[in-house]
Amino acid sequence: MAKAEAFTGSMKKWLPLLLGCWLILSLPAQARTLTPIELETILTQARAQFTNFLQLWQEERYFEMYEFGVRQSKQQLSVEEFATRMVELDWVPVNVDQEPLQVDFRFRTMVYVTTVLEFRHKSFPELQYGKRQSFLLIQEREGWHLDLLQMIRTPYYTPSE
C-alpha cells in the first residue's frame, strides 16, 4: 500500500510536466511569417542574382555561370562538361536587361523567376525568337542558385502553335 501511495504521489508531481510537454509537441509547427521588408529583400536579391546570371550567359562566360549552379547540378555536371555543353548550344539570350522579371515567392529559400527570353542564333544573328520561361532559384550557402541542367535545355527552339 505504501508503494502505491508513493507511486501516486510521484505521478502527481510529474503529471503537469508531462501534460505540458504533450501539449507543446502536439501543436502544429508553423513558420514565422515574413515581414514585407524581408520579403522585398528576398525578391530583390533573387532578381539581381538572376539578372547577373543571364548577363554571364549572354556574354558566354560559362565557367563563371557554373558557380551559380545548385549543389545537385554540380554533382551531376563538372565545370568542363557544363561549359562544353553550353558552347555547343546554338542559341544565346539577348537583351537580358530589357525584359521584365516576375519573381514569385514560394518559401524563404525558394523563388520562381518568370520572364520572356529573347534568343539569337550564334551563327545566324538575324535569327531570333522569344520564349517564356520559368526558373527555380534556390538559396544555398550565401546566395541564390539555379539548375544548370535547365540552362542547358532552355534555348531549344519550340515553334509556337
C-alpha positions in Angstrom: 0.0 0.0 0.0 2.8 2.4 0.8 4.4 1.7 -2.6 1.1 2.5 -4.3 0.8 5.8 -2.5 4.4 6.8 -3.2 3.9 6.0 -6.9 0.7 8.1 -7.0 2.4 10.9 -5.2 5.3 11.0 -7.7 2.8 10.8 -10.6 1.0 13.9 -9.3 4.4 15.7 -9.4 5.2 14.7 -12.9 1.7 14.8 -14.4 1.6 18.6 -15.1 5.1 18.5 -16.7 4.1 15.5 -18.9 0.9 17.2 -19.9 2.7 20.4 -20.8 5.2 18.6 -22.9 2.5 16.7 -24.7 0.6 19.9 -25.5 3.7 21.6 -26.8 4.6 18.7 -29.0 1.1 18.2 -30.3 0.7 21.7 -31.6 1.4 22.1 -35.3 4.7 23.8 -36.1 4.3 26.9 -38.1 7.0 29.1 -39.6 7.0 32.7 -38.8 5.5 34.9 -41.5 8.0 37.1 -43.3 7.7 40.8 -42.8 7.2 42.9 -46.0 10.8 44.2 -45.8 12.2 40.6 -45.5 10.1 39.5 -48.5 11.2 42.5 -50.6 14.8 41.8 -49.7 14.5 38.2 -50.8 12.8 39.2 -54.1 15.4 41.9 -54.8 18.3 39.6 -54.1 16.8 36.8 -56.3 16.1 39.2 -59.1 19.6 40.7 -59.0 21.2 37.2 -59.0 19.1 36.0 -61.9 19.9 39.1 -63.9 23.6 38.6 -63.2 23.3 35.0 -64.3 21.6 36.0 -67.6 24.3 38.6 -68.2 27.0 36.0 -67.9 25.1 33.7 -70.2 24.7 36.5 -72.8 28.5 37.1 -72.6 29.1 33.4 -72.8 31.1 33.3 -69.6 30.2 29.7 -68.8 32.9 29.0 -66.1 31.5 31.8 -64.0 27.9 30.7 -64.6 28.8 27.3 -63.1 29.4 29.0 -59.8 25.7 29.9 -59.6 24.6 26.3 -60.0 22.7 24.4 -57.3 24.7 21.7 -55.5 22.8 18.9 -57.1 23.6 20.2 -60.6 27.2 20.5 -59.7 27.2 16.9 -58.6 25.8 15.8 -62.0 28.0 18.1 -64.2 31.6 19.0 -63.9 32.5 22.6 -64.8 34.2 21.4 -68.0 31.2 19.4 -69.1 28.8 22.3 -68.4 31.0 24.8 -70.3 31.3 22.4 -73.2 27.6 21.7 -73.4 26.8 25.5 -73.2 29.3 26.2 -76.0 27.6 23.6 -78.2 24.3 25.4 -77.9 23.3 27.3 -81.0 21.3 30.0 -79.1 22.3 32.7 -76.6 20.0 35.2 -74.9 20.0 38.8 -75.9 18.6 42.0 -74.4 18.5 40.3 -71.0 18.3 43.6 -69.1 15.3 44.8 -71.0 12.8 42.0 -70.2 10.7 42.4 -67.0 11.2 39.7 -64.4 8.3 38.3 -62.5 9.5 36.9 -59.2 7.2 34.5 -57.3 7.9 33.9 -53.7 7.4 30.3 -52.6 9.5 29.8 -49.4 12.2 31.7 -47.7 14.8 29.7 -49.7 12.9 29.1 -53.0 11.5 31.5 -55.6 10.5 31.2 -59.2 11.6 33.8 -61.8 9.5 34.1 -65.0 10.5 36.1 -68.0 10.4 36.1 -71.8 13.9 35.4 -73.0 14.9 36.5 -76.5 17.4 34.1 -78.1 19.7 34.8 -81.0 21.4 32.1 -83.1 25.2 32.2 -82.7 25.9 31.5 -86.4 22.9 33.4 -87.9 22.4 36.6 -85.8 19.3 37.6 -87.8 17.5 34.5 -86.4 15.8 35.3 -83.1 12.9 34.1 -81.2 11.3 34.7 -77.8 10.4 32.1 -75.2 8.5 32.5 -71.9 10.5 30.6 -69.2 10.3 30.0 -65.5 13.4 29.2 -63.5 13.6 27.9 -60.0 16.1 29.7 -57.8 17.2 28.0 -54.5 19.1 29.8 -51.8 22.1 27.7 -50.9 25.0 28.9 -48.8 25.2 32.7 -49.3 23.3 33.2 -52.5 20.7 32.2 -55.0 21.5 29.3 -57.3 19.9 27.8 -60.5 19.6 24.4 -62.0 22.4 24.1 -64.6 20.7 21.3 -66.5 17.7 23.6 -67.0 20.1 26.2 -68.5 21.4 23.6 -71.0 17.9 22.6 -72.0 16.4 26.1 -72.2 17.3 27.5 -75.6 16.0 24.7 -77.7 13.6 26.2 -80.2 10.0 25.1 -80.0 7.6 26.7 -82.5 4.6 28.4 -81.1 1.2 27.0 -82.0 
